[in-house]
């Protein structure tokens, strides 16, 4: 039967509509419906973090990556961008939040590696118009090395602790006395994290092995805080001879299980060599310098890459040892990654005396941290410390500080220096409440999250 011209046109129109419908676009496939293609191009610029040669897209950052790309021109209404991480086998539309003008930022947790060998990913971006027409794909191979090849992401620059994103990290947190807690302080870490703390100093001793310590480190990192691990065995012993006890401390850290643990987590980890290993017992600055130099070399020669924290002389309270010897000691460290911890139990000192201490530390241009701070010394009410002025000065100088100590969830296990007598954030009281929350210089009001720990990338909040 021969169709009239009217029915011929009608039949052809229906056929075209059916054809267009069958070729409609979705997030899984890029379809081209005509020969008129988008002319905008995309250039893949970089990844966070490119741990090998910058720009080679080879990385040991094995837990997901952020990709940065650039459009040749801003998108028009109805246009979008699709992304593939498997050489175009599947595609997904990027959300509008990933596109800012001509800048494209995509965080992809699938670009990870838990294998023993390197994995190559072929990532692609493509511009798609409202009808599904796709332009030319931008393509880049990204090589992700195994996670165990990742070293420390932390470094020292002048007075500052930095990570590989370039973020300056000002430590804000508290001490967690894990060895005296039923749950190793894991519950307390979650409570401390509610203050916004970006670190926690973990009290350990030489009776515990890596199996004991690993869950604590994991909990600290899970709460987006840097673990600072220390051993408390030598605290307050008037008979301490640093040249004898610091080799013992170094030997503890490089024992096979502890060394493996440190290397496993050292991308964000600080090792505090020993707590207060020198008291007022006649040790000279030169002797203390030599003992620390030897211990640092022991850790570095064993393959520990993370920053090493050193306590000051005289129960940690003396900053002048670092003012006099700190630059030389830092230069002796082949990785130049030392933090100098001062325990600010400066009983009865005036604001003028405290000003002098901070001025001297600042002028030394060294990476100082107030490693312990409380309202008094050893819980003695008369041995008062002007802690509120100290945290104000620390903030003025962008200096890290950690309160002593958080508090225990175990009933009856707290004392006068517990920031919270129940270990709970909601029960912060007295000086603990002030340092953690209410002071304008408190942890809550001054701690800056570490982006890489918080988001897995250098960008984002």
N, C-alpha and C positions, 0 to 999 in steps of 0.2 A: 504494500500500500504506500502510495506516495503522500508525504505530509505536506500540508500547506505551508507557505513561508512563515505564518504566525506560529504554528505548532513546531516548526523546525527551530525557530529562535527560542521558544519556550523549552524545548527538550535540551538544547545546548546549554541554556542557563542553568537548568537543574543539574546537568552533568558537572558543570564547573563548580557549583556550590558543594556537591558531594565530594568532589576531588579536594577542594580546599579544606573541607571538614575533616577528611581522613588524614590530612597532613598537618593538623594543628600541633602547636608546640607544647611540651611539658618540661618539668625540671630534669628529667632523665635523659632527654635527647635534644640535640640541636638540629633543627630542620631548616632547610632553605626552600622557600616557596616561590622564589623568582630569581632572576639574574641580577636584580638591583640589590647590591650588598652594602652594608654599612662600611664607610670609609675610615672610621676612627680606628686607630691602632693602639696597642697596649705594650708598654715596655716593662718587663719584670726587673726591678732594680736591686733588691737585696732581701736577705732573711735575717731574722733575729733568732739565735745568735750564730754568726758565721765564725766559728772558733778556729778555723784554719786561716789561710790567706784571705783577707777581706775581699769579697767579690767573687770567690771561686765556687760559692754555693756548696761547700763541703763543710760539714759540721759534726761535732761530737755532742751537740745539744739534742739528745735522743728522746725527749719527752714531749714533742710537738713543737711547731715552729710558727712564727709570724712572717708572712710574706708581704713585701711592699712593692707596688707596681704603680705606673703612671699612665694615664690616658693622654692621647694626643690632643684631645679637646673634651670639654664637658659633655655629658650625655644630654640629649634632648628628651622632651616629654615622651614617655612610652618606651624609651630605650632601656636596656639593662645589660648586665654582665653575667656571664656564666663561667663557672670554674670547674676544672677537673684535676684530680690528683693521681689519675691512673692512665695518662696518655690518651685521654679522650674517650675512654670506654664508657664513662658515665659523666654526666654534667649536673651541676646544681646552680640555681640562680643565687647571686649574692644579695644579701639584704641591703637596703638603702644605707644602713649604718656603716657598711664597709666602704662606702664611696663618699668622698668629700671633695667636691669639685673634680679635679683631675687625679686626685690621690686615691689609691686603692690599698686597703689594709685588710688582710685575711689571716686569722689565726686558725690553724688546722692541727688539731690534736692527733690526726691520723698519720702525720709525718713524724713517726716515732720508730724506735728500734729497740726491741728486747732480744734480738738475735746475737749470735757471736760474731757475725760478719756484717760488713757495711751493706746498706740497702739503698738502691737508687729509686727515686720517685721522679716521674715526668709530670710536671704541673703545667696547666694551660689556662689562659684567660681568653675570652672571646666576647665581642660586642654583638648584641642581638637587638634587632629593631622590633616594633610592635607586632609585625606580621610573622616573625620567626626567622627573618633573614639574618644570617650570621656572617660577620666579617672574617678577617684573617686572624688565626689563633696565634697568640704569643706563647712560646714554649720554652721551658727551662728544666734541665735535669738538676735535681738536688740530691746530694749524697749524704746520708745520715750514718755516721759511724756508731758502733756499739756504745751503749751508755757507760760501760766500765772504762772507756778511754777518756771520759770527761774528768778534768782536773778541777782545782779550785777556781771558782768564778770571782773570788774576792782578791783585792789588791790594796796596796797602800800608796797614796799620793800625798806627800807632805803630811799634813795633820789629818787627812781624810781616809776613811775606809770606803772603798768603792767596789762595785761589782762590774761585770763585763758589759752591762748596759750603760755604764758611765754614771750610774746613780750614786751620789754621795750618801752613805748610810750613817746616820747618827743613831747609835744604839740607845734604845729606851726599853727597859724591862725590869725584871726582878730576879732574885736568886730563888731557885727551887731546890730544897734540901732532900733530894731523891732518896738518899741512903737511910733517911729516918722516916720514910713514908711507906705505908702499907702497899700502895699501888704504884710505887716508884715515882710519884709526883705526876703521873699521867693525867689524873683528874684535875690536879691543881694547874697544870699547863693550860687546860681548856678554860679554866676560870681566869687565869692571868690574861689569856688572849682577849677576853672581853674588854680589857682596858685599851686595846689597840697596840699593845707592846709588840715590838718587832724582833725581840730576842729574849732569851732566858738563859741564865747561868745555872748549869746543872751540877749540883754537889755530888761527887762520887768519891769512892776510896779504892785503894788497891786490892781490897778483898773481892771485888766484883769483876767479872769478865765481860767480854763483848756481848754475850747472850743476854746479860742483865741490862746492858746499856742500850742496845739497839732499839727496843720498843720506846724508850724515852726519846731518843733522837727522832724516831719516826713520828711520835706524837707532837714534838716541837715543830717539826717541818710541816706536818699536817695542819697545824694551827698558824702557819705562815710566819713562824719566828725562827731566827737563827739560833741553833743550839751552841752554847759555849760550855764545853765539858771540862771539868777540873777535878783534881784529886785533893782531898782535904787532910791527908794523913799527917802532914808535917806542921799543921797549924798550931801556933802558940808554944812550941817547944823551945825553951831557952837554950837547950843544948844543940840546936840545929847548926850544922856546919854545911853551908850551901855546896861546897865542893864534894861533900859526901852524899847529901840527900838528893840533889838535882840529877845526878846520874841515875839514881834509883827511880826517880820520876820519869826520866826519859826512857829508861828500860821498860817501865810499865807501858808506856804508849806504843812502843815499837814491838812488843810481844806479838806473835803471829796473829792472834785473833783480834787484838785491838788495832793493829796496823791495818788489817783487812777491813775492819769496820770504818776506820777513819777514811781510808781511800774510797770506800763505797759511798760515803755521804759527804766527802769533803768539798763538793761544789759550793755548798752553803754550810760551813762548819768552822768553828774556832776552837782551838785547843789551848786551854789555860794550863801552862806547864805544871804548876803546883800552887796551892793556896798558901800565901804568907810564909814562904820557906825561910825567911830571915827575920829574927827578932832582935831586940837590943842586946846583942851578945858579943859585940866587939868586932864583927866582920867588917872588913874595909870595903869601900866601893870597888876597888880594884879586884879583890877576891870575889865579890859578888858578880862583877862583870865577867870574869874568866869562867866562873861556874855556869852562868847562863849561856855564854858563847859556846861552851862545849856541849851543853844539853841541846841547844838549837841545832848545832851541826849534826848531832846524833839523829834528831828527828828528820832533818832534811836529807841526810844520807840514806835514810830508810825509805824515802819516797813520800813523805808527808808534805803536801803543797799548800795546805790552808794556812791562814794567819795563826801565829802563835802569840798568845797573850802572856805577858810576864808581869808578875806582881812586884810592887816596889819593896824597898827595904823597910825594916822596923814595922813588922806586921802589916806590910803593904801601905803604910800611911805616908811614907816619905817620897815625895815627887822629885826631890833634888838629885837622887841617883840617876834618874832618867835625864834630867836637865844636863847633868855632867857627862854621862856615859851613853845616853840613848842614841845619839847620832852615830857613834862608833859601832854600837851593837847592831843597829839597823843595817849599817853598811856591811857588817860581818855576815849577816844573813844573806845567802846567795839569791834568795827570792825577794828580799827586802819587804817582808810581810810580817811585821811585829806590831802588836798593840801593847801599850804601856798602861797597866792598871794600877790606880791609886785607890786605896780604901780610906774614905774620907771620914774617919772617926777622929775628927779634929776637935777634941773636947774643949769646950769653953772658949774657942777662938772668936775673936771679934771680926766684924765685917772687913776691917782694914787688913787683918792677918789673912783672911780668906782671899781678899782681893790680891794680895801679894802672891799667894800661891798660884792663882789662876793667871796672873800676868806673867809669871815665870814660865808656866807651862805653855802659854800661848806663844811667848817669844821664842821658845825652843823649837817651834814649828815641827812638833812630833805628834804621833797619833796617840794621844792620851784618852783614857776612859776612866770614869769613876766606877770601879768594879764593885764596890760595896758602899752603901750609905744607909744610915738609920738615925733615929731621933736621939739615941744615946749609944754608949759603948757597952757591949756585953749585957744589955738589959738593965744596967745600973742607972736608976733615975737621976742621980746627981751628976752623972757623967754626960751632960747634955751636949748635943751637937746642933749647930745652926743649919739644919738640913734644908730648911725652906730657902735660905739665902744661897746655899750651895747649888740647889737645882736651878735657881734663877741664873746664877753665874754660868753654870754649865750650858743653859739654853743660850745665853748671850754669846758664848764662845763656840756654839755648835759642837759641844763635847758630849759624848755618850755617858750615860749613868745607869746603874742598876741598884734598885733598893734591896736591902737585906731585912727580912726575907718575906716571902709571900704569906705562908700560913698553911696549916695541915688540915686536910679533911678528916683525919682521925681525931676523935674526941679526946681531949686531955693531952694532946701532943704539941701544944703551942706555948709560946712564952711572951714576954713583954714586947718583943720586937716583931711579933707576927703582925703583918699588915691587916690580916683578916683572921679572927680567932676561930673561924670554922673552915677556912680555906675557900670560902665562897665569895664571889665578886660582890654580891649584894650585901655582904656583912663586913665590908671594908670599914675600918674605924680609925679614929685618931690620926696619927701621923701617916698610917697606911692609906687612909682615905684621902688625905691631902696629897701625898706623893702620887697616888694612882689616879686620882680623879678630879678633885676640886680645885687644886692650885692651878693658876694659869700656866704654870711650868710643869704640870703633872704629866705622867705618861699619856693619859687620855688626851691632853690638850697639845702635846708636842711631838708625839711619836708619828713618824712618817712611814707608811707601809712600804715594804720592799716590792716593787712592781713585779720583778721576775718571780718572786715567791708567791705573790698574790694572784698573778694572772698566767704565769708560765711564759710570759713574753716581756719585752722591754717596754711595750706600749700598754695603754689601758690604766685603769684606776685600781 
